[in-house]
Amino acid sequence: MPELPEVQTTVDGLNLRLKNLTITDIWSSYNSASHAGKDNIKNVLYFKNFRAVVSGAKFLKAERRGKNILIDLSNQHTVLIHMKMTGHLLYGSYNLHKDGGKEIWRPDKNAANEALHDPFNQHLRLVFSLSDGKQLAFSDMRKFAKVFVVPTSEKYTLPDIAELGPDALAKNFTFEKFCEQILKRPNTAIKQVLLDQSLMSGIGNIYSDEMLWAAGIHPLSTPAAIPKNSANQSMNHSLKSLYKEMRIVLERGLHFGGDSESDYRNIDGVPGEFQNKHHAYRHTGEVCAKRGCGGIIQRLKIGGRSAHFCSKHQTRFTSNKKK
Ligand SMILES: [Zn+2]
């Protein structure tokens, strides 16, 4: 699933490519009976209204809140997109083809952008046609994405946004605030705590594994048992080092254009490179890359999610006191 660095990379791309463009029409092939009556374009009746509200509006700006994309339009409405497991937005030249009774969007044969032909970019379920003759298309292989529109005045009061904890990369998300948030779940595995978007937002499975690896903390450690500061400045294994590594790992993800271990592509259809920088995530059975460690990366299920870690240098801090 796209996490903070991937969503931010997409948002930056939207602001770069869509400035001052008008949405001239919208097409969707989402049609889910289980979404009947819901405020989501997968409900075909809702999509009719969505199309009426959004068509003709100009793109103003995109911003990220946690893993959500908010797109402000000139008509005082905002589109919320959560890419979920396999969704990503693509900008380029597309044509609508009729294949039997089915409508399919395909990249223009002469499109300058070769990356749009990447097989991971072909699951187009939603297409915004734009005033420059190009399209903003949404590829979503597994169809888990969430898309809807609200008046801009309501965007920050939506439960999707209002219930998010502080952004993991926000300047004012200090070490003290980080500890305060984490210690709200003192006896829960740190891996699960990092994934809880109501405590802090933006972190998912990949970056949580990488920051725990870098900080030398075992994913089953419980926050109350982890020392706040490291006894030795050169050593890891503390909340202080976890906070520091959280910022470093997320910044690295951004620097490398996000992570394309799975479906993620930026809006030009190009993969990021962070998947080549992993030390733990999906490195099960490999020798730990930490200098002088020699441990083996292991995999463990925690709360239904896979955690990848080195059992040698990642210390497990747990207290016997159960609350
Ligand atoms: Zn190790």
Residues whose N, C-alpha, C, O or C-beta is under 5 A from the ligand:
A	BS01	ZN	C288 K290 C293 G295 C310 K312 H313
